[in-house]
Amino acid sequence: MLAEQYRSRLAPSDPARREADEILSRPGTSREALATLEAALGSGQDGATGPQLWIAFAQFVEGPWRSRRDAIDALLERNTRVADWRAVSFVDADSIVEERARYARVPRAS
């Protein structure tokens, strides 16, 4: 995940690292969202009704998940450098050269 990659690049004393640690410790992870979705998809298997589970999923996504996601987004918007984006997206000089070579072949293929 981008936020975790970003966090790992910061010194422990960096205020942005402390903020990232706090945000990442909040409830509302994507794994939790997937678990509530899986429960809704498998509704009726444990006695809960489908509508109850779908409501729980919607409330989770609109509550803890969205709150955590928005906080991560705000942190990254304020503090992410181009080097961070390159590192987490695996963009390096070699991949740029390869992409340019592929792009140069496009006009020849048409």
Biotite code that builds the C-alpha atoms (Angstrom):
import biotite.structure as struc

atoms = struc.array([
    struc.Atom([0.000, 0.000, 0.000], chain_id="A", res_id=1, res_name="MET", atom_name="CA", element="C"),
    struc.Atom([1.211, 3.475, -0.841], chain_id="A", res_id=2, res_name="LEU", atom_name="CA", element="C"),
    struc.Atom([0.830, 4.860, 2.696], chain_id="A", res_id=3, res_name="ALA", atom_name="CA", element="C"),
    struc.Atom([2.834, 1.995, 4.207], chain_id="A", res_id=4, res_name="GLU", atom_name="CA", element="C"),
    struc.Atom([5.582, 2.384, 1.597], chain_id="A", res_id=5, res_name="GLN", atom_name="CA", element="C"),
    struc.Atom([5.612, 6.120, 2.255], chain_id="A", res_id=6, res_name="TYR", atom_name="CA", element="C"),
    struc.Atom([5.768, 5.565, 6.034], chain_id="A", res_id=7, res_name="ARG", atom_name="CA", element="C"),
    struc.Atom([8.728, 3.196, 5.722], chain_id="A", res_id=8, res_name="SER", atom_name="CA", element="C"),
    struc.Atom([10.757, 5.901, 3.959], chain_id="A", res_id=9, res_name="ARG", atom_name="CA", element="C"),
    struc.Atom([10.422, 8.384, 6.842], chain_id="A", res_id=10, res_name="LEU", atom_name="CA", element="C"),
    struc.Atom([12.678, 8.676, 9.877], chain_id="A", res_id=11, res_name="ALA", atom_name="CA", element="C"),
    struc.Atom([11.014, 7.656, 13.178], chain_id="A", res_id=12, res_name="PRO", atom_name="CA", element="C"),
    struc.Atom([11.416, 11.245, 14.426], chain_id="A", res_id=13, res_name="SER", atom_name="CA", element="C"),
    struc.Atom([9.683, 12.780, 11.381], chain_id="A", res_id=14, res_name="ASP", atom_name="CA", element="C"),
    struc.Atom([6.293, 14.309, 12.305], chain_id="A", res_id=15, res_name="PRO", atom_name="CA", element="C"),
    struc.Atom([4.824, 12.904, 9.073], chain_id="A", res_id=16, res_name="ALA", atom_name="CA", element="C"),
    struc.Atom([5.906, 9.414, 10.220], chain_id="A", res_id=17, res_name="ARG", atom_name="CA", element="C"),
    struc.Atom([4.110, 9.840, 13.531], chain_id="A", res_id=18, res_name="ARG", atom_name="CA", element="C"),
    struc.Atom([1.011, 11.048, 11.665], chain_id="A", res_id=19, res_name="GLU", atom_name="CA", element="C"),
    struc.Atom([1.209, 8.091, 9.272], chain_id="A", res_id=20, res_name="ALA", atom_name="CA", element="C"),
    struc.Atom([1.579, 5.680, 12.212], chain_id="A", res_id=21, res_name="ASP", atom_name="CA", element="C"),
    struc.Atom([-1.497, 7.154, 13.864], chain_id="A", res_id=22, res_name="GLU", atom_name="CA", element="C"),
    struc.Atom([-3.592, 7.040, 10.700], chain_id="A", res_id=23, res_name="ILE", atom_name="CA", element="C"),
    struc.Atom([-2.532, 3.500, 9.806], chain_id="A", res_id=24, res_name="LEU", atom_name="CA", element="C"),
    struc.Atom([-3.444, 2.297, 13.300], chain_id="A", res_id=25, res_name="SER", atom_name="CA", element="C"),
    struc.Atom([-7.054, 3.442, 12.867], chain_id="A", res_id=26, res_name="ARG", atom_name="CA", element="C"),
    struc.Atom([-9.845, 0.997, 12.151], chain_id="A", res_id=27, res_name="PRO", atom_name="CA", element="C"),
    struc.Atom([-11.127, 0.925, 8.608], chain_id="A", res_id=28, res_name="GLY", atom_name="CA", element="C"),
    struc.Atom([-8.551, -1.058, 6.678], chain_id="A", res_id=29, res_name="THR", atom_name="CA", element="C"),
    struc.Atom([-9.322, -2.384, 3.235], chain_id="A", res_id=30, res_name="SER", atom_name="CA", element="C"),
    struc.Atom([-8.966, -5.904, 4.640], chain_id="A", res_id=31, res_name="ARG", atom_name="CA", element="C"),
    struc.Atom([-11.761, -5.125, 7.098], chain_id="A", res_id=32, res_name="GLU", atom_name="CA", element="C"),
    struc.Atom([-13.887, -3.767, 4.252], chain_id="A", res_id=33, res_name="ALA", atom_name="CA", element="C"),
    struc.Atom([-13.322, -6.975, 2.291], chain_id="A", res_id=34, res_name="LEU", atom_name="CA", element="C"),
    struc.Atom([-14.304, -9.060, 5.326], chain_id="A", res_id=35, res_name="ALA", atom_name="CA", element="C"),
    struc.Atom([-17.597, -7.184, 5.707], chain_id="A", res_id=36, res_name="THR", atom_name="CA", element="C"),
    struc.Atom([-18.201, -7.525, 1.967], chain_id="A", res_id=37, res_name="LEU", atom_name="CA", element="C"),
    struc.Atom([-17.519, -11.269, 2.109], chain_id="A", res_id=38, res_name="GLU", atom_name="CA", element="C"),
    struc.Atom([-19.947, -11.559, 5.021], chain_id="A", res_id=39, res_name="ALA", atom_name="CA", element="C"),
    struc.Atom([-22.624, -9.750, 3.011], chain_id="A", res_id=40, res_name="ALA", atom_name="CA", element="C"),
    struc.Atom([-21.980, -11.932, -0.025], chain_id="A", res_id=41, res_name="LEU", atom_name="CA", element="C"),
    struc.Atom([-22.315, -15.048, 2.116], chain_id="A", res_id=42, res_name="GLY", atom_name="CA", element="C"),
    struc.Atom([-25.369, -13.757, 3.986], chain_id="A", res_id=43, res_name="SER", atom_name="CA", element="C"),
    struc.Atom([-27.649, -16.295, 5.532], chain_id="A", res_id=44, res_name="GLY", atom_name="CA", element="C"),
    struc.Atom([-24.854, -18.740, 6.302], chain_id="A", res_id=45, res_name="GLN", atom_name="CA", element="C"),
    struc.Atom([-24.468, -17.661, 9.933], chain_id="A", res_id=46, res_name="ASP", atom_name="CA", element="C"),
    struc.Atom([-28.052, -16.680, 10.667], chain_id="A", res_id=47, res_name="GLY", atom_name="CA", element="C"),
    struc.Atom([-27.705, -12.993, 9.823], chain_id="A", res_id=48, res_name="ALA", atom_name="CA", element="C"),
    struc.Atom([-29.940, -11.708, 7.105], chain_id="A", res_id=49, res_name="THR", atom_name="CA", element="C"),
    struc.Atom([-28.676, -10.310, 3.839], chain_id="A", res_id=50, res_name="GLY", atom_name="CA", element="C"),
    struc.Atom([-30.080, -6.815, 4.328], chain_id="A", res_id=51, res_name="PRO", atom_name="CA", element="C"),
    struc.Atom([-28.454, -6.499, 7.775], chain_id="A", res_id=52, res_name="GLN", atom_name="CA", element="C"),
    struc.Atom([-25.069, -7.507, 6.411], chain_id="A", res_id=53, res_name="LEU", atom_name="CA", element="C"),
    struc.Atom([-25.316, -5.208, 3.401], chain_id="A", res_id=54, res_name="TRP", atom_name="CA", element="C"),
    struc.Atom([-26.261, -2.318, 5.694], chain_id="A", res_id=55, res_name="ILE", atom_name="CA", element="C"),
    struc.Atom([-23.270, -3.146, 7.917], chain_id="A", res_id=56, res_name="ALA", atom_name="CA", element="C"),
    struc.Atom([-21.002, -3.150, 4.860], chain_id="A", res_id=57, res_name="PHE", atom_name="CA", element="C"),
    struc.Atom([-22.349, 0.199, 3.622], chain_id="A", res_id=58, res_name="ALA", atom_name="CA", element="C"),
    struc.Atom([-21.966, 1.746, 7.084], chain_id="A", res_id=59, res_name="GLN", atom_name="CA", element="C"),
    struc.Atom([-18.396, 0.476, 7.351], chain_id="A", res_id=60, res_name="PHE", atom_name="CA", element="C"),
    struc.Atom([-17.420, 1.836, 3.936], chain_id="A", res_id=61, res_name="VAL", atom_name="CA", element="C"),
    struc.Atom([-19.096, 5.184, 4.602], chain_id="A", res_id=62, res_name="GLU", atom_name="CA", element="C"),
    struc.Atom([-17.694, 5.378, 8.149], chain_id="A", res_id=63, res_name="GLY", atom_name="CA", element="C"),
    struc.Atom([-14.336, 3.958, 9.285], chain_id="A", res_id=64, res_name="PRO", atom_name="CA", element="C"),
    struc.Atom([-13.041, 3.012, 5.848], chain_id="A", res_id=65, res_name="TRP", atom_name="CA", element="C"),
    struc.Atom([-13.773, 6.393, 4.273], chain_id="A", res_id=66, res_name="ARG", atom_name="CA", element="C"),
    struc.Atom([-12.424, 8.295, 7.287], chain_id="A", res_id=67, res_name="SER", atom_name="CA", element="C"),
    struc.Atom([-9.136, 6.371, 7.225], chain_id="A", res_id=68, res_name="ARG", atom_name="CA", element="C"),
    struc.Atom([-8.839, 6.620, 3.428], chain_id="A", res_id=69, res_name="ARG", atom_name="CA", element="C"),
    struc.Atom([-9.453, 10.372, 3.468], chain_id="A", res_id=70, res_name="ASP", atom_name="CA", element="C"),
    struc.Atom([-6.820, 10.849, 6.203], chain_id="A", res_id=71, res_name="ALA", atom_name="CA", element="C"),
    struc.Atom([-4.272, 8.814, 4.221], chain_id="A", res_id=72, res_name="ILE", atom_name="CA", element="C"),
    struc.Atom([-5.089, 10.784, 1.079], chain_id="A", res_id=73, res_name="ASP", atom_name="CA", element="C"),
    struc.Atom([-4.636, 14.111, 2.896], chain_id="A", res_id=74, res_name="ALA", atom_name="CA", element="C"),
    struc.Atom([-1.307, 12.979, 4.385], chain_id="A", res_id=75, res_name="LEU", atom_name="CA", element="C"),
    struc.Atom([0.019, 11.875, 1.016], chain_id="A", res_id=76, res_name="LEU", atom_name="CA", element="C"),
    struc.Atom([-1.210, 15.026, -0.683], chain_id="A", res_id=77, res_name="GLU", atom_name="CA", element="C"),
    struc.Atom([0.726, 17.198, 1.770], chain_id="A", res_id=78, res_name="ARG", atom_name="CA", element="C"),
    struc.Atom([3.911, 15.171, 2.055], chain_id="A", res_id=79, res_name="ASN", atom_name="CA", element="C"),
    struc.Atom([4.579, 12.884, -0.891], chain_id="A", res_id=80, res_name="THR", atom_name="CA", element="C"),
    struc.Atom([7.518, 13.614, -3.140], chain_id="A", res_id=81, res_name="ARG", atom_name="CA", element="C"),
    struc.Atom([8.010, 12.504, -6.737], chain_id="A", res_id=82, res_name="VAL", atom_name="CA", element="C"),
    struc.Atom([10.648, 10.048, -5.500], chain_id="A", res_id=83, res_name="ALA", atom_name="CA", element="C"),
    struc.Atom([8.046, 8.438, -3.228], chain_id="A", res_id=84, res_name="ASP", atom_name="CA", element="C"),
    struc.Atom([5.609, 7.956, -6.105], chain_id="A", res_id=85, res_name="TRP", atom_name="CA", element="C"),
    struc.Atom([8.360, 6.503, -8.276], chain_id="A", res_id=86, res_name="ARG", atom_name="CA", element="C"),
    struc.Atom([9.396, 4.063, -5.551], chain_id="A", res_id=87, res_name="ALA", atom_name="CA", element="C"),
    struc.Atom([5.926, 2.715, -4.847], chain_id="A", res_id=88, res_name="VAL", atom_name="CA", element="C"),
    struc.Atom([4.944, 2.563, -8.522], chain_id="A", res_id=89, res_name="SER", atom_name="CA", element="C"),
    struc.Atom([8.231, 0.898, -9.520], chain_id="A", res_id=90, res_name="PHE", atom_name="CA", element="C"),
    struc.Atom([9.097, 3.646, -11.994], chain_id="A", res_id=91, res_name="VAL", atom_name="CA", element="C"),
    struc.Atom([12.801, 3.855, -12.626], chain_id="A", res_id=92, res_name="ASP", atom_name="CA", element="C"),
    struc.Atom([15.058, 4.888, -15.507], chain_id="A", res_id=93, res_name="ALA", atom_name="CA", element="C"),
    struc.Atom([14.880, 1.440, -17.112], chain_id="A", res_id=94, res_name="ASP", atom_name="CA", element="C"),
    struc.Atom([11.081, 1.332, -17.089], chain_id="A", res_id=95, res_name="SER", atom_name="CA", element="C"),
    struc.Atom([10.929, 4.835, -18.568], chain_id="A", res_id=96, res_name="ILE", atom_name="CA", element="C"),
    struc.Atom([13.291, 3.851, -21.401], chain_id="A", res_id=97, res_name="VAL", atom_name="CA", element="C"),
    struc.Atom([11.229, 0.698, -22.066], chain_id="A", res_id=98, res_name="GLU", atom_name="CA", element="C"),
    struc.Atom([7.983, 2.683, -22.139], chain_id="A", res_id=99, res_name="GLU", atom_name="CA", element="C"),
    struc.Atom([9.448, 5.225, -24.555], chain_id="A", res_id=100, res_name="ARG", atom_name="CA", element="C"),
    struc.Atom([10.591, 2.423, -26.860], chain_id="A", res_id=101, res_name="ALA", atom_name="CA", element="C"),
    struc.Atom([7.109, 0.869, -26.818], chain_id="A", res_id=102, res_name="ARG", atom_name="CA", element="C"),
    struc.Atom([5.530, 4.259, -27.530], chain_id="A", res_id=103, res_name="TYR", atom_name="CA", element="C"),
    struc.Atom([7.887, 4.840, -30.454], chain_id="A", res_id=104, res_name="ALA", atom_name="CA", element="C"),
    struc.Atom([6.631, 1.592, -32.034], chain_id="A", res_id=105, res_name="ARG", atom_name="CA", element="C"),
    struc.Atom([2.982, 2.718, -31.950], chain_id="A", res_id=106, res_name="VAL", atom_name="CA", element="C"),
    struc.Atom([3.023, 4.822, -35.177], chain_id="A", res_id=107, res_name="PRO", atom_name="CA", element="C"),
    struc.Atom([4.744, 1.965, -37.017], chain_id="A", res_id=108, res_name="ARG", atom_name="CA", element="C"),
    struc.Atom([2.037, -0.492, -35.961], chain_id="A", res_id=109, res_name="ALA", atom_name="CA", element="C"),
    struc.Atom([-0.842, 1.556, -37.398], chain_id="A", res_id=110, res_name="SER", atom_name="CA", element="C"),
])
